[in-house]
């Protein structure tokens, strides 16, 4: 149950971290997608900014900043 997971979080989290570290993101996503488990990678900023979905929706824009120039 959620209550049991919360109560034993200090034991569960390190175990899960060790298990998850054993595969790459893509190695986890393939079987999760195949099992129809809702999931998605958590991207670093550079990956998020260059993601095809981000680019196709034109979600990145340049603007002029008075101190930093074009950002």
Secondary structure, DSSP 8 states (H G I E B T S, - for coil): -HHHHHHTHHHHHHHHHHHHTTS-HHHHHHHHHHTT--------HHHHHH-HHHHHTT-----EETTTEE-
